[in-house]
Amino acid sequence: MGLDTSPCPRYVVLMSTRMVNCIKLKREAVGLEKPPLKGPVGLKVFENISKEAWQSWLEHSKMLINEYRLDLVSESGQRIWFSELEKFFWGEGSAAPAEFKPVDEKAAEAQKEG
């Protein structure tokens, strides 16, 4: 009998899923793995917002950045972005600009005109 030189068995580390009482979804849901932003706002989001709601914000945020042409490097762009984030999660909700039309509607309109 020789020595067993096979690699050590691999152990799977199971991390428990962190649940939060999501204020956006108004129910318990899977939480974020880490704060998505630095500082107190990031901690507030981490403690109160689910992964699902954060993903929803990111999609809404993309639309805002494009429609308002926000420059997130500038102080004014960041101020608007954070203000909309606050409204989206803790306020009356962040609405799309009045002239915003989802992509499908814009394509349909362009085809009618063309």
Buried (B, 14 or more C-beta within 10 A) or exposed (E): EEEEEEEEEEEEEEEEEEEBEBBBBEEEBEBBEEBBEEEEBBEBBBEBBBBBBBEBBEEBBEBBBEBBEBEEEEEEBEEBBEEBBEEBBEEEEBEEEEEBEEEEEEEEEEEEEE
